[in-house]
Amino acid sequence: MTHLTVPYDIGNTGLLVVDPYNDFISEGGKIWPRIQAVAEANHCVEHMAQILQAARDVKMPIFFAMHHRFREGDYENWKYIAPIQRAAWHRKSFSYGTWGGEFRAEFVPVAGESVAQEHWCSSGFANTDLDNLLKRRGIQRVIVIGLIAHTCIEATVRFAAELGYDVTVINDAVADYSDEMMRAALEINMPNYANAIISTEEVLQAIASAAAPAVAAE
């Protein structure tokens, strides 16, 4: 794992929350049973909520990258469809207008927080306005939390690095379908793209430290 050595600057750092849908992280969600063991073992949802609240407390800019919500007719006329999209089609994951396709209560965006256009595959950046939203706020560094480690998190982190962002991934505020998939994402793949892969405890300390100078100046 890599470790954060440079404190954050609230002025150019944003928290990026990926896919906090009920279907993923709430009891009764369609995908929750597949990630429950890993998510409960590392307290993923609790940590996500802690980090979001900490970012809100210091007024760090917050962005949400949400997966496309299934609507009837989706994909039916597509010539090519990726396996991950075919699975979402068959499961009707995050179905629009249903509880499963809503934000889990703790993660509902509040005034001033940005929700990017829904991504159709895995990257929060591909074919969305996320990069534009970040640049409009002067964001150069992103802290990434959410679901799923080896798909949407990894794809978003890779794309962020390609676009020149400094990326931090919180290793116990993401989850996956198995420990093996988590290890592959966090220990093999993402270290090539994320400049820091740290724990919730570490990022909470870093966020608090970043806020301290601003408080002292008031």
Phi, psi and omega in degrees: 000146173266160184230144181290129179243341181249126180295155180285154170250116183303333183289336182233014182244136178233149173268128180247114182256121186253119169058049177279054179279153174302321181301332180273311197237018177237145175304128183098350177289152184298324186259345182309315181301333182281334181249357189305314184299313180291316183295322179285327180295323181254009177057041186305308185294318177300316180293320176303315181295321179297316182292318178300316181294320179298318178296319178296321182298326182259007179062037172288136177301138185235137183228144178243130176246105189250141178290151177303131177273132184300134172229145179304134181099345178303140171072344191299329181255010180286138178284321179232142180217131181289152180306320181294327177287323178297321179295318179296323179297312182292323181276345187056046182297141177053047185299128182300135178084004179245165178302319183298332180267013177258157173298138169300146192309317183293343188248011177296126181299146177249173183306135179093348178266147188255133175247116181287163173302147183293136178271142186275338183238264183232318184285131176293345181266328188294122177060031177229179179259016185300313180301317179296317180298318179294314182294324179297334179263004179074025183280130176241340181234139179233139173256123189248129175223159174130210189231155340264146189305311188272357179244271187295321180294309182298316181296321180291319179296316179300313183294320178300317179296319178300326182274357174097010178279148169275125190242133170243131175249137179262113193288341177247021172236026170227163178213172182205181183282341179203162176298325180298316179294321177299313181297317180300316181290312189275333186251340182249309189273303188292334176301344176284344187234326180272132179282342176212136173232106191227176183268168176300316179303316181294317183288326177296321177295319181293320179294318178297320179294322179294327181283334186303314180299322180295321179293319182296328184282342183286000000 
